[in-house]
Amino acid sequence: MSHAGPGTEPSDAELMRRVASGDREAFSTVYCRHHASIFRFARLMTGSNAMAEDIVQEVFLALMRQGSRYAPERALLSTYLFGIARHQTRRRLARERRFVGFGDEDCRSHEPVAPGSVADEVIRECELQRLRRAIVALPSRYREAVILCDLQNLAYAEAAATLGCAIGTIRSRLHRGRQLLADKMQRHGSSLAASASRMRCAV
């Protein structure tokens, strides 16, 4: 069995071998490495911080209990975790039968302001709120593709593996999802490209 050398980070596959044998420190490293991206995915899928936190907990509880099922030759660990998160998210939303929207701040048009000012930060946050709400409002098949490819920067092959569909399906869903988002953002006078770029760092 190979191990990471001095000064190098262990791979996900190595960590999961240790997790399967009951190594709690390895599990903690996996959690620290991946929990933020799983939280962002769940948050954008549900529109709720509280639901996202619950889903993260369920994902890593499942990983702790069933870590021996992970096969690194079949999928990246991130792909495997997104798959669990997707299942948990859909199950949770089906049970709740509702979405919890992001904030209700009044984010209508503002007068131009100097970059870096407090007002500029308020406008930036309003644009992010609009984009989050627009993403949550997308049909789930488009929402998943946009979140995974545009906001989590997964390759098409990884996203397809996560969603259990063909790469061509991912491409078509992403194209349609982007169109729907662009329409929603344009109605509010916001730039989709600018907002999405900021959101990759802010969500």
Beta strands, then each sheet from edge to edge (+ up, - down):
end
